[in-house]
């Protein structure tokens, strides 16, 4: 089992991002929701394995990049609606 796959939680809830910005998706990502991100961060902080830390760090950065871009896109859509 991969390091990140062992973090799987929840029922795969789609969440807000794909609902509002369907061109962005967490599908296929090692970390695909906030709960997994929190668990990965905790696991990374507690790990003694440099290999595990690096894998978790890369997966977290990938998730955070998309999540941040998603928040910008949601904001842009909300701004258009408010005008």
N, C-alpha and C positions, 0 to 999 in steps of 0.2 A: 504494500500500500504506500502511495506517495505521501510525503510529509504533509502536503496541503490537503490532499483528499481526506485525510483522517480528521479534518476539521469540519466536515460536512454537518450542517445543522438545518433545521427548519424543513419546510415542505416545498422549497423551490419557488416561493412567492415571487412573482414578477417584479413587484415594487413600482415606484413612481416613474423611474427613468424610462423604461421601455413603453410605459403607458402614455407618456407625454411626448417623448422623443423616440419614436420607434426605430429610427435609423441608428440609434446607439443601443447596444445590448451587452449584457454581462455573460451571454451564452458562451460556453467554452473556456471561460476564465477559471483559473485555479481558485480564486477567491471571487465569489459572485454576489455577495451581500454583506451588509454591515456587521451582522452577527459573526460571519466567518472572519471578517477583518479584525474584529475585536479579539477573537480567539487566536488568530494568527499572531497578532501583536503580543498577546500574553505569552504564547508559546515561544515566540522569538526572544522575548525578554528573559525567559527562564531557561532557555537552551544553553547547553555547554558545547554543542556541535557547531563549528563554523560553517559546515556544509548546510546544515538545517537552517541556520540563521540567514545565510545567503539566499537560499531558495524562498524562504518566507518573505524576506525583504523584497525580492524581485516580484513576487506575487502581490504583495501589498502595494508596491509602487504602481504596478499595472492597474490594479483595482482603483487606487486613489486618483490616478491620471484620468481614467474614464469617469469616475464619480464627480470629480471637479469639473470636467468638461460638461458633463450632464447637468450640473447645477447651473452653469452659465447658459446652456441652451434652454433650460426650463425658465430661467429668469428672462431671457430674450422673448420667449413665447408669451409669458405673463405680461411683459411690457407691451407687446402688440395688442393684447386683449384689453389692457387698461386704457389705451388711447381712444 
